[in-house]
């Protein structure tokens, strides 16, 4: 192997140094500046992206707060509308119920008047039937015809006791 031949060792070291110096010069003047530009661009882009993400996050939080405020306002408005509607319906129900109560009271008064009239008529018929029956009994027992006024008076006296 020629690398291990000690007679060619000095020229190999010279060429090694020349190659390292050339590579060092090439790397420091050409490759490393390009790499540093790429790294700096990447760092700037990452910083820009982070700033943009922070800005978007702040905007999102702001939009969320506005949304929640509007949602709370809408809920309050809905509760107000529901309460107003409930009060309106309760008022309408109260008016309708009063109207129905008046109709029921009128029908009840009418029915009571009819019942009283029927009761009076029935009582009159009962009194007439009682008077007729009493007159028939008196005729059968006594044999004469009693006066209707006396019979009616006697039936009324018995009924009042």
Secondary structure by P-SEA (a helix, b strand, c coil): cccccccaaaaaaaaaaaaaaaaaaaaacccaaaaaaaaaaaaaaaaaaaaaaaaaaaaaaaaaaaaaaaaaaaaaaaaaaaaaaaaaaaaaaaaaaaaaaaaaaaaaaaaaaaaaaaaaaaaaaaaaaaaaaaaaaaaaaccccccaaaaaaaaaaaaac
